[in-house]
Amino acid sequence: MTASVPAAHLAHLNVATLRHPLDDPRIAPFVALLDSVNASADAAPGFVWRLVEEGEADATGLRPAGDNVIVTLSVWESRQALWDFTYRSGHLEAMQRRREWFERPREAHLVLWWVPVGHLPSVEEALERLTELRAHGPSPRAFTFTAPFTAAERALDGAL
């Protein structure tokens, strides 16, 4: 008899340190892209959810990781869905220009992990996964695009 793997979605956190305050004219091109990139994410195949500040269209006003650090927290149906949005959509333009607006990361700035379908991770949960990745490297609990783990591996690890 084969054990079934609980249904899972992929959670994603990215943290980025701004080179300048969000209202600085040097960051204006990034701010100008936000609405279209977020609309593209919302309409992307496999998109489930993204963190937004109450009453706002995005989460750029939240600063749970530091004064100049913005966070992107989202949930996707699969790793492939997130990959396609990140690298095969209008989001790629922002990725290609990120050094204009953000400091070069000195440690892991992106973490992925599997969550049960229907679970929306908190910022605290996401930051804990990032801390775990930074401290211990990729594992079924906290991994990256370049060192991925499957939902089945996560289930074997015990939390799904």
Secondary structure, DSSP 8 states (H G I E B T S, - for coil): -------EEEEEEEEEEBSS-TTSGGGHHHHHHHHHHHHHHHHSTTEEEE---TTSSSSTT--TT-TTEEEEEEEES-HHHHHHHHHSSTHHHHHHTHHHHB---SS--EEEEEEETT----HHHHHHHHHHHHHH-SBTTBB-SSS---HHHHHHHT--
